[in-house]
């Protein structure tokens, strides 16, 4: 799982924060926050799991502008305990909320903010194992598509499953759509991602079986025109961790 959070600090200490999960935000959600504080004041950079899963034995890493090490927590080991690697800019100025780790809170406090602290901050949770959930994380991603597709998750009976709001962006005359959903065990454990382009009456889909125990990552490659062509699916399993599934639909431009 990987979580990302994005922050910005400006002349009066503005922080903009974006949050993601490696297992893809179905359980944590993905968000952007802007924090504005007067220079010299403390700033709280939020990053938390909506499921409130404990992070006491996990890892989360805060970076600034994609490279500067702001704060790293690794199963009770952290920079404030003498762990090497923290950027000089943040030494002695950053702390987390130890009592909140059990509630999935990876937020940090940046003390005595300065103009140099302005920038983008990201919170990454790379190895989150959703051990306490009898379910799976499903992600269907459609990058670079046109016309705009309607993306849905369905069960084995063809019923549309309630998912999060799709994340849609438009770049270079193409649509990029990501649909996340959290599912629990069913009779078949079979789920289908369906991408429909109504304007051209075209439908593309892929079916995945999610085992009760194991970690799955799958990718779907669509060759040819917009969504038309063949599928290439790969899977790998690991022992007894909450399944994570990612379906990628890559149309050629």
HURAZI-V592292 format. One record per residue. N is the residue number from 0. RES is the residue in one small letter. PSI is psi in degrees with one decimal (* if undefined). D_CENTER is the distance of its C-alpha to the mean C-alpha in Angstrom with 2 decimals. Layout:
n=N res=RES psi=PSI d_center=D_CENTER
n=N res=RES psi=PSI d_center=D_CENTER
//
This chain:
n=0 res=x psi=145.7 d_center=7.09
n=1 res=x psi=125.7 d_center=5.52
n=2 res=x psi=141.8 d_center=4.65
n=3 res=x psi=141.4 d_center=6.34
n=4 res=x psi=140.9 d_center=9.16
n=5 res=x psi=128.3 d_center=12.03
n=6 res=x psi=155.1 d_center=15.67
n=7 res=x psi=138.3 d_center=19.03
n=8 res=x psi=129.8 d_center=22.52
n=9 res=x psi=-163.9 d_center=25.67
n=10 res=x psi=-39.5 d_center=29.40
n=11 res=x psi=35.2 d_center=29.25
n=12 res=x psi=76.7 d_center=26.07
n=13 res=x psi=129.4 d_center=23.27
n=14 res=x psi=128.5 d_center=19.67
n=15 res=x psi=130.1 d_center=16.78
n=16 res=x psi=136.1 d_center=13.37
n=17 res=x psi=133.3 d_center=9.86
n=18 res=x psi=134.4 d_center=7.05
n=19 res=x psi=165.3 d_center=3.29
n=20 res=x psi=149.2 d_center=2.90
n=21 res=x psi=-38.8 d_center=4.83
n=22 res=x psi=15.2 d_center=6.00
n=23 res=x psi=88.4 d_center=3.57
n=24 res=x psi=7.5 d_center=4.02
n=25 res=x psi=-33.0 d_center=7.55
n=26 res=x psi=-17.3 d_center=8.82
n=27 res=x psi=-26.9 d_center=7.33
n=28 res=x psi=163.1 d_center=6.80
n=29 res=x psi=134.1 d_center=5.93
n=30 res=x psi=165.5 d_center=9.23
n=31 res=x psi=133.8 d_center=11.89
n=32 res=x psi=146.9 d_center=14.86
n=33 res=x psi=127.1 d_center=18.17
n=34 res=x psi=123.6 d_center=20.42
n=35 res=x psi=117.7 d_center=24.07
n=36 res=x psi=150.7 d_center=26.55
n=37 res=x psi=145.6 d_center=30.06
n=38 res=x psi=135.7 d_center=30.53
n=39 res=x psi=-15.5 d_center=31.49
n=40 res=x psi=169.3 d_center=29.60
n=41 res=x psi=148.2 d_center=26.66
n=42 res=x psi=134.0 d_center=23.12
n=43 res=x psi=122.8 d_center=20.40
n=44 res=x psi=110.1 d_center=16.86
n=45 res=x psi=140.5 d_center=14.66
n=46 res=x psi=114.7 d_center=11.54
n=47 res=x psi=161.9 d_center=11.59
n=48 res=x psi=129.3 d_center=10.54
n=49 res=x psi=-24.3 d_center=12.13
n=50 res=x psi=-7.9 d_center=13.59
n=51 res=x psi=31.4 d_center=15.28
n=52 res=x psi=141.7 d_center=14.99
n=53 res=x psi=138.6 d_center=16.97
n=54 res=x psi=10.4 d_center=15.68
n=55 res=x psi=-33.1 d_center=19.29
n=56 res=x psi=20.2 d_center=19.12
n=57 res=x psi=-172.2 d_center=15.65
n=58 res=x psi=134.9 d_center=14.60
n=59 res=x psi=144.3 d_center=12.82
n=60 res=x psi=126.0 d_center=13.68
n=61 res=x psi=131.7 d_center=14.32
n=62 res=x psi=152.6 d_center=15.47
n=63 res=x psi=132.5 d_center=17.47
n=64 res=x psi=31.4 d_center=17.70
n=65 res=x psi=-2.3 d_center=15.63
n=66 res=x psi=-39.4 d_center=18.41
n=67 res=x psi=129.3 d_center=20.26
n=68 res=x psi=114.0 d_center=19.56
n=69 res=x psi=-51.5 d_center=19.46
n=70 res=x psi=136.1 d_center=18.84
n=71 res=x psi=127.9 d_center=17.97
n=72 res=x psi=129.8 d_center=18.20
n=73 res=x psi=94.1 d_center=18.85
n=74 res=x psi=57.8 d_center=20.35
n=75 res=x psi=-5.8 d_center=22.76
n=76 res=x psi=139.2 d_center=23.42
n=77 res=x psi=169.9 d_center=22.64
n=78 res=x psi=-36.4 d_center=24.16
n=79 res=x psi=-10.4 d_center=26.47
n=80 res=x psi=11.5 d_center=28.02
n=81 res=x psi=1.5 d_center=29.15
n=82 res=x psi=131.3 d_center=26.28
n=83 res=x psi=161.7 d_center=26.75
n=84 res=x psi=-16.6 d_center=24.43
n=85 res=x psi=139.0 d_center=23.74
n=86 res=x psi=141.7 d_center=24.70
n=87 res=x psi=-32.3 d_center=28.12
n=88 res=x psi=-27.6 d_center=27.01
n=89 res=x psi=-0.9 d_center=25.09
n=90 res=x psi=129.7 d_center=27.39
n=91 res=x psi=5.5 d_center=28.73
n=92 res=x psi=-4.3 d_center=26.79
n=93 res=x psi=136.8 d_center=23.42
n=94 res=x psi=164.4 d_center=22.95
n=95 res=x psi=-165.8 d_center=20.56
n=96 res=x psi=86.7 d_center=21.45
n=97 res=x psi=-39.8 d_center=22.70
n=98 res=x psi=-13.8 d_center=23.80
n=99 res=x psi=-6.5 d_center=20.47
n=100 res=x psi=-38.2 d_center=18.53
n=101 res=x psi=-13.1 d_center=19.72
n=102 res=x psi=11.2 d_center=18.09
n=103 res=x psi=22.7 d_center=14.56
n=104 res=x psi=112.5 d_center=15.26
n=105 res=x psi=19.5 d_center=14.10
n=106 res=x psi=155.8 d_center=15.73
n=107 res=x psi=162.7 d_center=18.43
n=108 res=x psi=126.0 d_center=21.75
n=109 res=x psi=114.0 d_center=23.03
n=110 res=x psi=150.6 d_center=26.80
n=111 res=x psi=60.4 d_center=29.45
n=112 res=x psi=146.0 d_center=27.31
n=113 res=x psi=163.2 d_center=28.91
n=114 res=x psi=-32.1 d_center=28.69
n=115 res=x psi=-16.7 d_center=27.51
n=116 res=x psi=-11.1 d_center=24.33
n=117 res=x psi=139.1 d_center=23.35
n=118 res=x psi=-170.0 d_center=20.30
n=119 res=x psi=130.2 d_center=16.54
n=120 res=x psi=141.3 d_center=14.68
n=121 res=x psi=137.1 d_center=11.27
n=122 res=x psi=121.9 d_center=10.12
n=123 res=x psi=128.5 d_center=8.65
n=124 res=x psi=91.4 d_center=8.74
n=125 res=x psi=-23.7 d_center=9.57
n=126 res=x psi=35.7 d_center=11.74
n=127 res=x psi=121.4 d_center=10.89
n=128 res=x psi=114.8 d_center=13.42
n=129 res=x psi=67.7 d_center=13.63
n=130 res=x psi=-28.0 d_center=17.37
n=131 res=x psi=2.9 d_center=18.50
n=132 res=x psi=128.3 d_center=17.14
n=133 res=x psi=68.6 d_center=19.32
n=134 res=x psi=-166.5 d_center=16.80
n=135 res=x psi=156.5 d_center=14.08
n=136 res=x psi=124.8 d_center=10.62
n=137 res=x psi=133.7 d_center=11.37
n=138 res=x psi=128.5 d_center=9.76
n=139 res=x psi=123.3 d_center=12.45
n=140 res=x psi=130.7 d_center=12.24
n=141 res=x psi=99.4 d_center=15.48
n=142 res=x psi=141.5 d_center=15.92
n=143 res=x psi=46.8 d_center=19.29
n=144 res=x psi=150.4 d_center=21.08
n=145 res=x psi=133.9 d_center=24.26
n=146 res=x psi=172.8 d_center=25.48
n=147 res=x psi=125.0 d_center=22.42
n=148 res=x psi=149.8 d_center=21.35
n=149 res=x psi=118.8 d_center=20.87
n=150 res=x psi=131.0 d_center=18.07
n=151 res=x psi=151.0 d_center=18.47
n=152 res=x psi=136.9 d_center=17.88
n=153 res=x psi=155.7 d_center=21.27
n=154 res=x psi=-176.3 d_center=22.87
n=155 res=x psi=-17.2 d_center=25.77
n=156 res=x psi=1.3 d_center=28.24
n=157 res=x psi=5.9 d_center=26.66
n=158 res=x psi=135.8 d_center=25.56
n=159 res=x psi=129.6 d_center=22.66
n=160 res=x psi=140.6 d_center=19.96
n=161 res=x psi=120.3 d_center=18.56
n=162 res=x psi=176.9 d_center=14.93
n=163 res=x psi=166.9 d_center=12.76
n=164 res=x psi=133.1 d_center=14.00
n=165 res=x psi=144.5 d_center=13.22
n=166 res=x psi=115.5 d_center=11.55
n=167 res=x psi=130.6 d_center=14.60
n=168 res=x psi=158.1 d_center=15.79
n=169 res=x psi=114.6 d_center=19.25
n=170 res=x psi=133.2 d_center=20.23
n=171 res=x psi=41.9 d_center=23.46
n=172 res=x psi=24.2 d_center=24.73
n=173 res=x psi=152.5 d_center=21.79
n=174 res=x psi=140.0 d_center=19.09
n=175 res=x psi=116.0 d_center=15.43
n=176 res=x psi=132.8 d_center=13.99
n=177 res=x psi=130.5 d_center=10.79
n=178 res=x psi=123.2 d_center=11.44
n=179 res=x psi=145.4 d_center=9.52
n=180 res=x psi=146.1 d_center=11.90
n=181 res=x psi=124.1 d_center=12.83
n=182 res=x psi=155.1 d_center=16.24
n=183 res=x psi=174.1 d_center=19.01
n=184 res=x psi=136.0 d_center=21.91
n=185 res=x psi=-179.4 d_center=24.38
n=186 res=x psi=-33.1 d_center=27.77
n=187 res=x psi=-24.9 d_center=26.53
n=188 res=x psi=31.6 d_center=22.80
n=189 res=x psi=130.8 d_center=22.76
n=190 res=x psi=151.5 d_center=20.29
n=191 res=x psi=132.1 d_center=20.55
n=192 res=x psi=129.3 d_center=18.42
n=193 res=x psi=127.6 d_center=20.87
n=194 res=x psi=119.2 d_center=20.88
n=195 res=x psi=128.2 d_center=24.05
n=196 res=x psi=95.0 d_center=25.75
n=197 res=x psi=-33.5 d_center=28.53
n=198 res=x psi=-30.9 d_center=30.43
n=199 res=x psi=12.5 d_center=31.27
n=200 res=x psi=48.3 d_center=31.30
n=201 res=x psi=136.4 d_center=28.88
n=202 res=x psi=132.9 d_center=26.49
n=203 res=x psi=137.5 d_center=24.24
n=204 res=x psi=167.2 d_center=22.61
n=205 res=x psi=141.7 d_center=21.60
n=206 res=x psi=136.6 d_center=22.08
n=207 res=x psi=137.5 d_center=20.35
n=208 res=x psi=128.6 d_center=21.77
n=209 res=x psi=110.4 d_center=19.60
n=210 res=x psi=154.5 d_center=21.86
n=211 res=x psi=-35.2 d_center=22.23
n=212 res=x psi=124.4 d_center=21.65
n=213 res=x psi=165.2 d_center=19.68
n=214 res=x psi=127.8 d_center=16.43
n=215 res=x psi=138.2 d_center=16.16
n=216 res=x psi=129.2 d_center=14.44
n=217 res=x psi=150.7 d_center=16.19
n=218 res=x psi=146.1 d_center=16.54
n=219 res=x psi=125.9 d_center=18.92
n=220 res=x psi=121.6 d_center=20.91
n=221 res=x psi=120.4 d_center=23.10
n=222 res=x psi=155.7 d_center=26.13
n=223 res=x psi=-151.0 d_center=28.72
n=224 res=x psi=-160.2 d_center=28.73
n=225 res=x psi=100.4 d_center=26.16
n=226 res=x psi=-9.7 d_center=24.64
n=227 res=x psi=149.5 d_center=27.96
n=228 res=x psi=-156.8 d_center=28.60
n=229 res=x psi=162.6 d_center=27.70
n=230 res=x psi=144.5 d_center=24.70
n=231 res=x psi=113.8 d_center=23.74
n=232 res=x psi=132.1 d_center=21.69
n=233 res=x psi=145.9 d_center=20.90
n=234 res=x psi=151.7 d_center=19.91
n=235 res=x psi=142.3 d_center=19.88
n=236 res=x psi=151.1 d_center=20.24
n=237 res=x psi=156.5 d_center=20.33
n=238 res=x psi=137.5 d_center=22.23
n=239 res=x psi=63.1 d_center=21.19
n=240 res=x psi=157.7 d_center=17.56
n=241 res=x psi=129.6 d_center=15.49
n=242 res=x psi=143.2 d_center=14.89
n=243 res=x psi=127.4 d_center=11.69
n=244 res=x psi=134.2 d_center=12.51
n=245 res=x psi=122.6 d_center=11.44
n=246 res=x psi=121.8 d_center=14.17
n=247 res=x psi=127.0 d_center=14.68
n=248 res=x psi=110.3 d_center=17.69
n=249 res=x psi=94.2 d_center=19.21
n=250 res=x psi=145.2 d_center=22.39
n=251 res=x psi=144.0 d_center=24.74
n=252 res=x psi=* d_center=25.51
//
